Amino acid sequence: MISSAYVHVPFCASICAYCDFTRWRYRPQLCARWLCCLGEEASAKLKEPLKTLYIGGGTPSALDRDQLEQLLEIFDPYRAQLEEYTMEANPESLSAEKIAIIRRHGVNRISLGAQTADPQQLRCLHRIHSTRQVVQAVADIRRAKITNLSLDLIYGLPDQDMASWLDTLNKAIALAPEHLSCYGLKVEEGTPLARQAELGLELPDGDDQADFYLAAVDRLRQAGYHQYEISNFSKPGKESRHNLKYWMGREYVGFGPGAHSYFDGQRYAYPRDLAGYLAAGGLVAPVDVQPIPPTERAREYLLLRMRTRWGIEEWEYRRNFGLNFEPIARKLEFFERHQWIVQTDHRWHFTPQGYLLSNTLILDLLDAQSGTFQDQKYWKALLGKPDDGSKHNDS
């Protein structure tokens, strides 16, 4: 049974310089058509109550009050068993009236896009809010008795130095969110920021980004936040339950143009085409369907679990995939000698220094893993898992 859903709201009041997500400028008439299609899509795809629901974008809070209410009403029939109900918002469009609507429909977690406390950096990113609006939005959220708040921050911005980054972190901590996501700026092809960079806009280099990242890990640890994923920090018990579903390889269903789903052993990607979505009444066919054979699930286990503080565990790996862990163990022991990784309660996970090198280190683990696929039948027999004779596309 699928118990998690992501809803992509493809509208924004303005387009940020760094964003390459599926999004269009908010127009009420266009949004009204999208909402009708979304209702049809939800009815077709959802049959059971959900445990986690995440409404992201885009900017869900950009919708006017009536359309925000309509959006949330679509998912009212599926929220009786919700453990976590998140909605993304931007400070300039999150009024006290909208928060009351959100609260009335059971949303219990808000992810607020603060990004930076520096006004010049906000302008460079084409963000249209102020730090004062962040403070006001947080105050309104707390008055509405929403007790799970996440703030998004970005480091590696133009003209950002360590002093300004620490100032952003300290101002964010002062607002006492339960959760923070800290992302290194990535210049995506085709974005306004990429064009600015081509014209000579200077950005902090990789060494600066590494310093910003380590400073965030240290400062947030001092403030009582634990790092549970490469970019995510929380107070105890306030990890994002929905995002953990992704990192733990659980099934989920996505809604809206550009959404993705994973269920029944397959991944589905839907077209980033609002016109096509509207023409099909929300019932568009996926543009890509990828079956996930056992060996690919084993690769994803390494890719996704190593992003988190729970990491990987030898017997869990052998039990789930029937593969030899020894080549991976040798790599992990090498990483441990360089203090890139540690073992806690039999689970291997990265240190902050290891996270900085995680892309390279995970590729090394995948290389070690690839040589074990040919031994799969041996390990199944050793672990008492009879081979059912079915053929898998393990290439």
Summary of the structure (lengths in Angstrom):
residues: 395
radius of gyration: 22.1
end to end distance: 28.7
largest distance: 63.7
contacts: 1260
relative contact order: 0.11
helix: 44%
strand: 19%
